[in-house]
């Protein structure tokens, strides 16, 4: 669980490993190195503080940018320097296809997360779980059996009642299963850890 998330929290000096956290530090660094300063600075896209006080630095790239050897080498160096400071590093791959489930479903799921008050009664939830356990069933068929509208589906996903392949757009045809409280189906991003090379 993420306790805090910040965008572009610092710049990392790739030559000396220093974290530059203020505009003054960055200006001084640029003044020293001049035109080539940009080559020696790395700015992470996100910093996430995980509930166990672990800091995870995230690089976000489109699936259309696989990166080349130089990019991979740079990320290996970044990973090593951050690891020396007790931080983990990973790259997340964001879909570029506007029809990807993440792009369509994320706003619905986020809104649903705050609407626990609209969950069906425990008896209806038990019935949904039972139906989803018994057979291959589509979302529409499951909701029809419980006389529920399709717009309740995101709520059922974010509360672990049912699961599905959410890299696909939520639809009545999508196969669903009983999630039994698990939220694993919400993991739809490609996630690549960079383990620092040992010197």
Secondary structure, 3 states (H helix, E strand, C coil): CEEEEEECCCEEECCCCCEECCHHHHHHHHHHHHHHHHHHEEECCEEEEECCCEEEEEEEEECCCCCCHHHHHHHHHHHHHHHCCCEEEEEEEECCCCCCHHHHHHHHHHHHHCCHHHCCCHHHHHHHHHHHHHCCEEHHHHHHHCCCCHHHHHHHHHCCCEECCCCCCCCCCCEEEECCCCCHHHCCCEEEECCCCCC
